[in-house]
Amino acid sequence: MKNCENVVKTKTEKKKIVLFGLNGRGGTLHYCSRLANALSKLASVYVVLPSYSDKSLFEKDIYILSIYAPPNIVKTATATCSFQHRKLMRKIKDIKPDYAIFLDDHPWYAYYSKKLTCKFGFVINDPRFHSGDISFFEKIVTRAFHNI
């Protein structure tokens, strides 16, 4: 009987999903919030966002994991401390997510994807750059990321 109760309990528990939205602004943030809001009806949703992001776009039942990041990728790559990323990964391990979804391409996703123990995937809205939208440094970082 005890085994049967465990099976039923497992089936009724909500899945846990972590969304990584380190772009944190513009259309990608709106996409992240809409996806998170829709998924929150079916699962417990945790969203990793940079500190400068507008969190008002997210429903109240969504857990926001904020990480310090300047709104410029060059400054982010040079100014962020790896300690905060290790701390974030410890929080995520404590959550024990079933799935993780990376919603853009960011240099720190290479580190995160190596540390995750759950199933994960990537959603890349613009796999090719828009002309004038990206700096030379960002092209190098993004190309390296795509080669992982």
Secondary structure, 3 states (H helix, E strand, C coil): CHHHHHHHHHHHCCEEEEEECCCCCHHHHHHHHHHHHHHCCCEEEEEEEECCCCHHHCCCCCEEEEECCCCCHHHHHHHCCHHHHHHHHHHHHHHCCCEEEECCCCCCHHHHHHHCCCEEEECCCCCCCCCCCCCHHHHHHHHHHHCC
